[in-house]
Amino acid sequence: MNRNMEDRARALCALDIQSAHPEITDVPAVVDRLWPVVALEIQNGIVDPDWPIDPADLAQRAEEYRRLKR
């Protein structure tokens, strides 16, 4: 995964968090955990060979992100 994709995913993730939950004060920590889910969405579900997280953890993170966006 290239740095540009990571930067875009992190920025979108931060915007989603801030718009859905302005009370969250540690946005960078949440972004660190959830940006790979956003990157996967940007890439239409295509997993890059240099994927930054364990696929076993991906489903849990995706569920966290889904709940966060509500």
mmCIF file as gemmi writes it, N, C-alpha and C atoms, coordinates in Angstrom:
data_model
loop_
_atom_site.group_PDB
_atom_site.id
_atom_site.type_symbol
_atom_site.label_atom_id
_atom_site.label_alt_id
_atom_site.label_comp_id
_atom_site.label_asym_id
_atom_site.label_entity_id
_atom_site.label_seq_id
_atom_site.pdbx_PDB_ins_code
_atom_site.Cartn_x
_atom_site.Cartn_y
_atom_site.Cartn_z
_atom_site.occupancy
_atom_site.B_iso_or_equiv
_atom_site.pdbx_formal_charge
_atom_site.auth_seq_id
_atom_site.auth_asym_id
_atom_site.pdbx_PDB_model_num
ATOM 1 N N . MET Axp A 1 ? 0.855 -1.17 0 1 0 ? 1 A 1
ATOM 2 C CA . MET Axp A 1 ? 0 0 0 1 0 ? 1 A 1
ATOM 3 C C . MET Axp A 1 ? 0.898 1.229 0 1 0 ? 1 A 1
ATOM 4 N N . ASN Axp A 2 ? 0.563 2.158 -0.854 1 0 ? 2 A 1
ATOM 5 C CA . ASN Axp A 2 ? 1.421 3.336 -0.918 1 0 ? 2 A 1
ATOM 6 C C . ASN Axp A 2 ? 0.999 4.392 0.108 1 0 ? 2 A 1
ATOM 7 N N . ARG Axp A 3 ? 1.896 5.298 0.343 1 0 ? 3 A 1
ATOM 8 C CA . ARG Axp A 3 ? 1.692 6.337 1.37 1 0 ? 3 A 1
ATOM 9 C C . ARG Axp A 3 ? 0.51 7.245 1.03 1 0 ? 3 A 1
ATOM 10 N N . ASN Axp A 4 ? 0.294 7.514 -0.248 1 0 ? 4 A 1
ATOM 11 C CA . ASN Axp A 4 ? -0.817 8.355 -0.663 1 0 ? 4 A 1
ATOM 12 C C . ASN Axp A 4 ? -2.158 7.724 -0.257 1 0 ? 4 A 1
ATOM 13 N N . MET Axp A 5 ? -2.296 6.432 -0.47 1 0 ? 5 A 1
ATOM 14 C CA . MET Axp A 5 ? -3.537 5.744 -0.094 1 0 ? 5 A 1
ATOM 15 C C . MET Axp A 5 ? -3.73 5.803 1.419 1 0 ? 5 A 1
ATOM 16 N N . GLU Axp A 6 ? -2.684 5.567 2.162 1 0 ? 6 A 1
ATOM 17 C CA . GLU Axp A 6 ? -2.788 5.634 3.622 1 0 ? 6 A 1
ATOM 18 C C . GLU Axp A 6 ? -3.195 7.038 4.074 1 0 ? 6 A 1
ATOM 19 N N . ASP Axp A 7 ? -2.57 8.054 3.505 1 0 ? 7 A 1
ATOM 20 C CA . ASP Axp A 7 ? -2.909 9.433 3.88 1 0 ? 7 A 1
ATOM 21 C C . ASP Axp A 7 ? -4.365 9.75 3.579 1 0 ? 7 A 1
ATOM 22 N N . ARG Axp A 8 ? -4.845 9.342 2.415 1 0 ? 8 A 1
ATOM 23 C CA . ARG Axp A 8 ? -6.249 9.575 2.048 1 0 ? 8 A 1
ATOM 24 C C . ARG Axp A 8 ? -7.189 8.848 2.998 1 0 ? 8 A 1
ATOM 25 N N . ALA Axp A 9 ? -6.877 7.602 3.291 1 0 ? 9 A 1
ATOM 26 C CA . ALA Axp A 9 ? -7.726 6.812 4.185 1 0 ? 9 A 1
ATOM 27 C C . ALA Axp A 9 ? -7.743 7.405 5.591 1 0 ? 9 A 1
ATOM 28 N N . ARG Axp A 10 ? -6.594 7.834 6.065 1 0 ? 10 A 1
ATOM 29 C CA . ARG Axp A 10 ? -6.533 8.457 7.389 1 0 ? 10 A 1
ATOM 30 C C . ARG Axp A 10 ? -7.367 9.744 7.435 1 0 ? 10 A 1
ATOM 31 N N . ALA Axp A 11 ? -7.268 10.561 6.392 1 0 ? 11 A 1
ATOM 32 C CA . ALA Axp A 11 ? -8.018 11.82 6.362 1 0 ? 11 A 1
ATOM 33 C C . ALA Axp A 11 ? -9.524 11.565 6.329 1 0 ? 11 A 1
ATOM 34 N N . LEU Axp A 12 ? -9.96 10.628 5.507 1 0 ? 12 A 1
ATOM 35 C CA . LEU Axp A 12 ? -11.387 10.305 5.45 1 0 ? 12 A 1
ATOM 36 C C . LEU Axp A 12 ? -11.885 9.722 6.768 1 0 ? 12 A 1
ATOM 37 N N . CYS Axp A 13 ? -11.087 8.868 7.356 1 0 ? 13 A 1
ATOM 38 C CA . CYS Axp A 13 ? -11.452 8.269 8.638 1 0 ? 13 A 1
ATOM 39 C C . CYS Axp A 13 ? -11.609 9.352 9.704 1 0 ? 13 A 1
ATOM 40 N N . ALA Axp A 14 ? -10.68 10.275 9.763 1 0 ? 14 A 1
ATOM 41 C CA . ALA Axp A 14 ? -10.755 11.363 10.747 1 0 ? 14 A 1
ATOM 42 C C . ALA Axp A 14 ? -12.003 12.204 10.528 1 0 ? 14 A 1
ATOM 43 N N . LEU Axp A 15 ? -12.334 12.495 9.283 1 0 ? 15 A 1
ATOM 44 C CA . LEU Axp A 15 ? -13.547 13.261 8.996 1 0 ? 15 A 1
ATOM 45 C C . LEU Axp A 15 ? -14.798 12.515 9.434 1 0 ? 15 A 1
ATOM 46 N N . ASP Axp A 16 ? -14.837 11.215 9.174 1 0 ? 16 A 1
ATOM 47 C CA . ASP Axp A 16 ? -15.982 10.411 9.595 1 0 ? 16 A 1
ATOM 48 C C . ASP Axp A 16 ? -16.142 10.427 11.113 1 0 ? 16 A 1
ATOM 49 N N . ILE Axp A 17 ? -15.037 10.275 11.816 1 0 ? 17 A 1
ATOM 50 C CA . ILE Axp A 17 ? -15.082 10.265 13.28 1 0 ? 17 A 1
ATOM 51 C C . ILE Axp A 17 ? -15.553 11.61 13.809 1 0 ? 17 A 1
ATOM 52 N N . GLN Axp A 18 ? -14.959 12.674 13.304 1 0 ? 18 A 1
ATOM 53 C CA . GLN Axp A 18 ? -15.286 14.013 13.799 1 0 ? 18 A 1
ATOM 54 C C . GLN Axp A 18 ? -16.722 14.414 13.48 1 0 ? 18 A 1
ATOM 55 N N . SER Axp A 19 ? -17.244 13.979 12.345 1 0 ? 19 A 1
ATOM 56 C CA . SER Axp A 19 ? -18.616 14.361 12.009 1 0 ? 19 A 1
ATOM 57 C C . SER Axp A 19 ? -19.639 13.507 12.751 1 0 ? 19 A 1
ATOM 58 N N . ALA Axp A 20 ? -19.341 12.238 12.991 1 0 ? 20 A 1
ATOM 59 C CA . ALA Axp A 20 ? -20.294 11.356 13.663 1 0 ? 20 A 1
ATOM 60 C C . ALA Axp A 20 ? -20.199 11.438 15.182 1 0 ? 20 A 1
ATOM 61 N N . HIS Axp A 21 ? -18.999 11.697 15.692 1 0 ? 21 A 1
ATOM 62 C CA . HIS Axp A 21 ? -18.766 11.69 17.138 1 0 ? 21 A 1
ATOM 63 C C . HIS Axp A 21 ? -17.807 12.807 17.549 1 0 ? 21 A 1
ATOM 64 N N . PRO Axp A 22 ? -18.277 14.033 17.548 1 0 ? 22 A 1
ATOM 65 C CA . PRO Axp A 22 ? -17.385 15.145 17.912 1 0 ? 22 A 1
ATOM 66 C C . PRO Axp A 22 ? -16.888 15.061 19.361 1 0 ? 22 A 1
ATOM 67 N N . GLU Axp A 23 ? -17.52 14.231 20.168 1 0 ? 23 A 1
ATOM 68 C CA . GLU Axp A 23 ? -17.091 14.092 21.561 1 0 ? 23 A 1
ATOM 69 C C . GLU Axp A 23 ? -15.816 13.253 21.715 1 0 ? 23 A 1
ATOM 70 N N . ILE Axp A 24 ? -15.43 12.52 20.691 1 0 ? 24 A 1
ATOM 71 C CA . ILE Axp A 24 ? -14.204 11.721 20.768 1 0 ? 24 A 1
ATOM 72 C C . ILE Axp A 24 ? -13.009 12.669 20.764 1 0 ? 24 A 1
ATOM 73 N N . THR Axp A 25 ? -12.208 12.58 21.81 1 0 ? 25 A 1
ATOM 74 C CA . THR Axp A 25 ? -11.081 13.499 21.944 1 0 ? 25 A 1
ATOM 75 C C . THR Axp A 25 ? -9.774 12.936 21.399 1 0 ? 25 A 1
ATOM 76 N N . ASP Axp A 26 ? -9.648 11.618 21.353 1 0 ? 26 A 1
ATOM 77 C CA . ASP Axp A 26 ? -8.407 11.016 20.868 1 0 ? 26 A 1
ATOM 78 C C . ASP Axp A 26 ? -8.599 10.472 19.449 1 0 ? 26 A 1
ATOM 79 N N . VAL Axp A 27 ? -8.945 11.375 18.541 1 0 ? 27 A 1
ATOM 80 C CA . VAL Axp A 27 ? -9.201 10.991 17.156 1 0 ? 27 A 1
ATOM 81 C C . VAL Axp A 27 ? -7.989 10.289 16.527 1 0 ? 27 A 1
ATOM 82 N N . PRO Axp A 28 ? -6.761 10.765 16.736 1 0 ? 28 A 1
ATOM 83 C CA . PRO Axp A 28 ? -5.618 10.074 16.116 1 0 ? 28 A 1
ATOM 84 C C . PRO Axp A 28 ? -5.512 8.595 16.504 1 0 ? 28 A 1
ATOM 85 N N . ALA Axp A 29 ? -5.827 8.249 17.732 1 0 ? 29 A 1
ATOM 86 C CA . ALA Axp A 29 ? -5.755 6.847 18.151 1 0 ? 29 A 1
ATOM 87 C C . ALA Axp A 29 ? -6.802 6.008 17.435 1 0 ? 29 A 1
ATOM 88 N N . VAL Axp A 30 ? -7.999 6.551 17.268 1 0 ? 30 A 1
ATOM 89 C CA . VAL Axp A 30 ? -9.061 5.829 16.563 1 0 ? 30 A 1
ATOM 90 C C . VAL Axp A 30 ? -8.703 5.7 15.086 1 0 ? 30 A 1
ATOM 91 N N . VAL Axp A 31 ? -8.16 6.757 14.515 1 0 ? 31 A 1
ATOM 92 C CA . VAL Axp A 31 ? -7.734 6.711 13.112 1 0 ? 31 A 1
ATOM 93 C C . VAL Axp A 31 ? -6.645 5.658 12.93 1 0 ? 31 A 1
ATOM 94 N N . ASP Axp A 32 ? -5.689 5.591 13.837 1 0 ? 32 A 1
ATOM 95 C CA . ASP Axp A 32 ? -4.62 4.589 13.747 1 0 ? 32 A 1
ATOM 96 C C . ASP Axp A 32 ? -5.189 3.176 13.675 1 0 ? 32 A 1
ATOM 97 N N . ARG Axp A 33 ? -6.254 2.936 14.383 1 0 ? 33 A 1
ATOM 98 C CA . ARG Axp A 33 ? -6.854 1.597 14.402 1 0 ? 33 A 1
ATOM 99 C C . ARG Axp A 33 ? -7.731 1.33 13.177 1 0 ? 33 A 1
ATOM 100 N N . LEU Axp A 34 ? -8.45 2.343 12.7 1 0 ? 34 A 1
ATOM 101 C CA . LEU Axp A 34 ? -9.487 2.089 11.706 1 0 ? 34 A 1
ATOM 102 C C . LEU Axp A 34 ? -9.165 2.507 10.273 1 0 ? 34 A 1
ATOM 103 N N . TRP Axp A 35 ? -8.089 3.246 10.043 1 0 ? 35 A 1
ATOM 104 C CA . TRP Axp A 35 ? -7.824 3.699 8.68 1 0 ? 35 A 1
ATOM 105 C C . TRP Axp A 35 ? -7.697 2.569 7.67 1 0 ? 35 A 1
ATOM 106 N N . PRO Axp A 36 ? -7.176 1.38 8.038 1 0 ? 36 A 1
ATOM 107 C CA . PRO Axp A 36 ? -7.097 0.31 7.032 1 0 ? 36 A 1
ATOM 108 C C . PRO Axp A 36 ? -8.47 -0.099 6.492 1 0 ? 36 A 1
ATOM 109 N N . VAL Axp A 37 ? -9.498 0.012 7.31 1 0 ? 37 A 1
ATOM 110 C CA . VAL Axp A 37 ? -10.85 -0.314 6.847 1 0 ? 37 A 1
ATOM 111 C C . VAL Axp A 37 ? -11.27 0.682 5.767 1 0 ? 37 A 1
ATOM 112 N N . VAL Axp A 38 ? -10.979 1.949 5.986 1 0 ? 38 A 1
ATOM 113 C CA . VAL Axp A 38 ? -11.312 2.981 5.008 1 0 ? 38 A 1
ATOM 114 C C . VAL Axp A 38 ? -10.507 2.757 3.725 1 0 ? 38 A 1
ATOM 115 N N . ALA Axp A 39 ? -9.248 2.394 3.855 1 0 ? 39 A 1
ATOM 116 C CA . ALA Axp A 39 ? -8.422 2.116 2.677 1 0 ? 39 A 1
ATOM 117 C C . ALA Axp A 39 ? -9.024 0.971 1.871 1 0 ? 39 A 1
ATOM 118 N N . LEU Axp A 40 ? -9.492 -0.034 2.552 1 0 ? 40 A 1
ATOM 119 C CA . LEU Axp A 40 ? -10.113 -1.164 1.868 1 0 ? 40 A 1
ATOM 120 C C . LEU Axp A 40 ? -11.371 -0.717 1.128 1 0 ? 40 A 1
ATOM 121 N N . GLU Axp A 41 ? -12.158 0.158 1.74 1 0 ? 41 A 1
ATOM 122 C CA . GLU Axp A 41 ? -13.347 0.693 1.073 1 0 ? 41 A 1
ATOM 123 C C . GLU Axp A 41 ? -12.956 1.5 -0.166 1 0 ? 41 A 1
ATOM 124 N N . ILE Axp A 42 ? -11.932 2.329 -0.052 1 0 ? 42 A 1
ATOM 125 C CA . ILE Axp A 42 ? -11.472 3.13 -1.189 1 0 ? 42 A 1
ATOM 126 C C . ILE Axp A 42 ? -11.057 2.223 -2.343 1 0 ? 42 A 1
ATOM 127 N N . GLN Axp A 43 ? -10.438 1.101 -2.014 1 0 ? 43 A 1
ATOM 128 C CA . GLN Axp A 43 ? -9.931 0.173 -3.034 1 0 ? 43 A 1
ATOM 129 C C . GLN Axp A 43 ? -10.978 -0.848 -3.472 1 0 ? 43 A 1
ATOM 130 N N . ASN Axp A 44 ? -12.239 -0.605 -3.097 1 0 ? 44 A 1
ATOM 131 C CA . ASN Axp A 44 ? -13.336 -1.503 -3.473 1 0 ? 44 A 1
ATOM 132 C C . ASN Axp A 44 ? -13.106 -2.937 -3.021 1 0 ? 44 A 1
ATOM 133 N N . GLY Axp A 45 ? -12.532 -3.091 -1.85 1 0 ? 45 A 1
ATOM 134 C CA . GLY Axp A 45 ? -12.35 -4.414 -1.259 1 0 ? 45 A 1
ATOM 135 C C . GLY Axp A 45 ? -11.143 -5.179 -1.756 1 0 ? 45 A 1
ATOM 136 N N . ILE Axp A 46 ? -10.324 -4.571 -2.576 1 0 ? 46 A 1
ATOM 137 C CA . ILE Axp A 46 ? -9.132 -5.25 -3.091 1 0 ? 46 A 1
ATOM 138 C C . ILE Axp A 46 ? -8.013 -5.093 -2.081 1 0 ? 46 A 1
ATOM 139 N N . VAL Axp A 47 ? -7.541 -6.209 -1.557 1 0 ? 47 A 1
ATOM 140 C CA . VAL Axp A 47 ? -6.493 -6.186 -0.536 1 0 ? 47 A 1
ATOM 141 C C . VAL Axp A 47 ? -5.131 -6.189 -1.199 1 0 ? 47 A 1
ATOM 142 N N . ASP Axp A 48 ? -4.355 -5.189 -0.88 1 0 ? 48 A 1
ATOM 143 C CA . ASP Axp A 48 ? -2.992 -5.037 -1.373 1 0 ? 48 A 1
ATOM 144 C C . ASP Axp A 48 ? -2.099 -6.074 -0.679 1 0 ? 48 A 1
ATOM 145 N N . PRO Axp A 49 ? -1.116 -6.637 -1.378 1 0 ? 49 A 1
ATOM 146 C CA . PRO Axp A 49 ? -0.21 -7.596 -0.739 1 0 ? 49 A 1
ATOM 147 C C . PRO Axp A 49 ? 0.553 -7.019 0.457 1 0 ? 49 A 1
ATOM 148 N N . ASP Axp A 50 ? 0.723 -5.711 0.485 1 0 ? 50 A 1
ATOM 149 C CA . ASP Axp A 50 ? 1.419 -5.056 1.593 1 0 ? 50 A 1
ATOM 150 C C . ASP Axp A 50 ? 0.426 -4.562 2.643 1 0 ? 50 A 1
ATOM 151 N N . TRP Axp A 51 ? -0.673 -5.269 2.794 1 0 ? 51 A 1
ATOM 152 C CA . TRP Axp A 51 ? -1.743 -4.865 3.704 1 0 ? 51 A 1
ATOM 153 C C . TRP Axp A 51 ? -1.195 -4.649 5.114 1 0 ? 51 A 1
ATOM 154 N N . PRO Axp A 52 ? -1.57 -3.554 5.789 1 0 ? 52 A 1
ATOM 155 C CA . PRO Axp A 52 ? -0.949 -3.197 7.067 1 0 ? 52 A 1
ATOM 156 C C . PRO Axp A 52 ? -1.504 -3.917 8.301 1 0 ? 52 A 1
ATOM 157 N N . ILE Axp A 53 ? -2.571 -4.697 8.157 1 0 ? 53 A 1
ATOM 158 C CA . ILE Axp A 53 ? -3.119 -5.369 9.336 1 0 ? 53 A 1
ATOM 159 C C . ILE Axp A 53 ? -3.368 -6.839 9.058 1 0 ? 53 A 1
ATOM 160 N N . ASP Axp A 54 ? -3.489 -7.586 10.114 1 0 ? 54 A 1
ATOM 161 C CA . ASP Axp A 54 ? -3.791 -9.006 10.04 1 0 ? 54 A 1
ATOM 162 C C . ASP Axp A 54 ? -5.238 -9.174 9.571 1 0 ? 54 A 1
ATOM 163 N N . PRO Axp A 55 ? -5.476 -9.952 8.521 1 0 ? 55 A 1
ATOM 164 C CA . PRO Axp A 55 ? -6.851 -10.136 8.039 1 0 ? 55 A 1
ATOM 165 C C . PRO Axp A 55 ? -7.811 -10.686 9.103 1 0 ? 55 A 1
ATOM 166 N N . ALA Axp A 56 ? -7.292 -11.406 10.066 1 0 ? 56 A 1
ATOM 167 C CA . ALA Axp A 56 ? -8.156 -11.931 11.133 1 0 ? 56 A 1
ATOM 168 C C . ALA Axp A 56 ? -8.743 -10.786 11.963 1 0 ? 56 A 1
ATOM 169 N N . ASP Axp A 57 ? -8.05 -9.693 12.042 1 0 ? 57 A 1
ATOM 170 C CA . ASP Axp A 57 ? -8.476 -8.527 12.798 1 0 ? 57 A 1
ATOM 171 C C . ASP Axp A 57 ? -9.367 -7.597 11.97 1 0 ? 57 A 1
ATOM 172 N N . LEU Axp A 58 ? -9.376 -7.777 10.671 1 0 ? 58 A 1
ATOM 173 C CA . LEU Axp A 58 ? -10.078 -6.878 9.768 1 0 ? 58 A 1
ATOM 174 C C . LEU Axp A 58 ? -11.583 -6.853 10.025 1 0 ? 58 A 1
ATOM 175 N N . ALA Axp A 59 ? -12.196 -7.99 10.229 1 0 ? 59 A 1
ATOM 176 C CA . ALA Axp A 59 ? -13.644 -8.038 10.446 1 0 ? 59 A 1
ATOM 177 C C . ALA Axp A 59 ? -14.034 -7.256 11.699 1 0 ? 59 A 1
ATOM 178 N N . GLN Axp A 60 ? -13.257 -7.398 12.752 1 0 ? 60 A 1
ATOM 179 C CA . GLN Axp A 60 ? -13.536 -6.668 13.994 1 0 ? 60 A 1
ATOM 180 C C . GLN Axp A 60 ? -13.397 -5.162 13.772 1 0 ? 60 A 1
ATOM 181 N N . ARG Axp A 61 ? -12.343 -4.752 13.091 1 0 ? 61 A 1
ATOM 182 C CA . ARG Axp A 61 ? -12.139 -3.323 12.831 1 0 ? 61 A 1
ATOM 183 C C . ARG Axp A 61 ? -13.241 -2.773 11.917 1 0 ? 61 A 1
ATOM 184 N N . ALA Axp A 62 ? -13.649 -3.554 10.933 1 0 ? 62 A 1
ATOM 185 C CA . ALA Axp A 62 ? -14.717 -3.115 10.029 1 0 ? 62 A 1
ATOM 186 C C . ALA Axp A 62 ? -16.016 -2.922 10.794 1 0 ? 62 A 1
ATOM 187 N N . GLU Axp A 63 ? -16.304 -3.798 11.73 1 0 ? 63 A 1
ATOM 188 C CA . GLU Axp A 63 ? -17.509 -3.656 12.558 1 0 ? 63 A 1
ATOM 189 C C . GLU Axp A 63 ? -17.412 -2.41 13.436 1 0 ? 63 A 1
ATOM 190 N N . GLU Axp A 64 ? -16.252 -2.149 14.013 1 0 ? 64 A 1
ATOM 191 C CA . GLU Axp A 64 ? -16.052 -0.938 14.814 1 0 ? 64 A 1
ATOM 192 C C . GLU Axp A 64 ? -16.307 0.311 13.971 1 0 ? 64 A 1
ATOM 193 N N . TYR Axp A 65 ? -15.787 0.308 12.763 1 0 ? 65 A 1
ATOM 194 C CA . TYR Axp A 65 ? -15.943 1.457 11.883 1 0 ? 65 A 1
ATOM 195 C C . TYR Axp A 65 ? -17.409 1.634 11.484 1 0 ? 65 A 1
ATOM 196 N N . ARG Axp A 66 ? -18.079 0.54 11.195 1 0 ? 66 A 1
ATOM 197 C CA . ARG Axp A 66 ? -19.496 0.591 10.827 1 0 ? 66 A 1
ATOM 198 C C . ARG Axp A 66 ? -20.311 1.198 11.962 1 0 ? 66 A 1
ATOM 199 N N . ARG Axp A 67 ? -20.064 0.74 13.197 1 0 ? 67 A 1
ATOM 200 C CA . ARG Axp A 67 ? -20.776 1.279 14.363 1 0 ? 67 A 1
ATOM 201 C C . ARG Axp A 67 ? -20.426 2.752 14.57 1 0 ? 67 A 1
ATOM 202 N N . LEU Axp A 68 ? -19.201 3.104 14.347 1 0 ? 68 A 1
ATOM 203 C CA . LEU Axp A 68 ? -18.756 4.486 14.544 1 0 ? 68 A 1
ATOM 204 C C . LEU Axp A 68 ? -19.473 5.45 13.602 1 0 ? 68 A 1
ATOM 205 N N . LYS Axp A 69 ? -19.728 5.031 12.382 1 0 ? 69 A 1
ATOM 206 C CA . LYS Axp A 69 ? -20.334 5.9 11.382 1 0 ? 69 A 1
ATOM 207 C C . LYS Axp A 69 ? -21.83 6.104 11.596 1 0 ? 69 A 1
ATOM 208 N N . ARG Axp A 70 ? -22.433 5.371 12.478 1 0 ? 70 A 1
ATOM 209 C CA . ARG Axp A 70 ? -23.88 5.523 12.726 1 0 ? 70 A 1
ATOM 210 C C . ARG Axp A 70 ? -24.196 6.856 13.306 1 0 ? 70 A 1
